[in-house]
Amino acid sequence: MGHESLKLELIEWLTKLEDDETIHYLKVVKDSSTSDHDWWDDLTDEQKQGIERGLRDIDEGRTVPHDEVKRRYGL
């Protein structure tokens, strides 16, 4: 899929999006690419905790390799 068709697909998806948390997150991502401001500071405490949980899972080996997930779900 080329850049232009991907952009159009994303625009169409975004126009139908009603999840406030996802919209806020996308705004943070957009703004972070145009400033020196650290995007981490714009995340909610819940988002930060989720990221930190994920990083702890990685550190403690509680992960499943991508190939294993694909095999389990027939992808």
C-alpha positions in Angstrom: 0.0 0.0 0.0 1.4 3.4 -1.0 1.7 6.4 1.2 -1.2 8.2 -0.4 -3.7 5.3 -0.1 -2.5 4.7 3.5 -3.2 8.4 4.3 -6.6 8.2 2.8 -7.4 5.0 4.8 -6.3 6.7 8.0 -8.3 9.8 7.2 -11.4 7.7 6.6 -10.8 5.8 9.9 -10.2 9.0 11.8 -13.4 10.7 10.6 -15.4 7.8 12.1 -13.4 7.5 15.3 -15.4 8.2 18.4 -13.0 7.0 21.1 -11.9 10.1 23.0 -8.8 8.4 24.5 -7.5 7.4 21.1 -8.2 10.8 19.6 -6.3 12.4 22.5 -3.4 10.0 22.0 -3.2 10.8 18.3 -3.1 14.5 19.1 -0.2 13.9 21.5 1.6 11.9 18.8 1.0 14.7 16.2 2.1 17.4 18.5 5.2 15.5 19.6 6.5 15.4 16.0 6.4 19.2 15.7 8.0 20.3 19.0 10.8 19.6 21.4 8.2 18.9 24.1 8.4 15.4 25.6 5.3 13.5 24.6 5.6 11.4 27.9 4.5 14.5 29.8 1.2 14.6 27.9 0.2 11.0 28.7 -2.4 10.3 31.4 -1.2 8.5 34.5 -3.2 5.4 33.3 -1.3 5.5 30.0 2.1 5.8 31.7 1.3 3.0 34.1 0.3 0.8 31.2 3.6 1.5 29.4 5.5 0.9 32.6 3.7 -2.5 33.2 4.6 -3.5 29.7 8.3 -2.6 30.2 8.3 -4.6 33.4 6.8 -7.6 31.6 9.6 -7.4 29.0 12.3 -7.1 31.7 10.8 -10.1 33.6 10.4 -12.3 30.5 6.6 -12.3 30.4 6.4 -12.0 26.7 5.5 -14.2 23.7 7.5 -14.0 20.5 5.8 -12.6 17.5 6.2 -15.9 15.6 4.6 -17.8 18.4 1.5 -15.5 18.4 1.2 -15.8 14.6 1.4 -19.6 14.9 -1.2 -19.7 17.8 -3.7 -17.6 15.9 -3.0 -19.0 12.4 -1.6 -15.7 11.0 
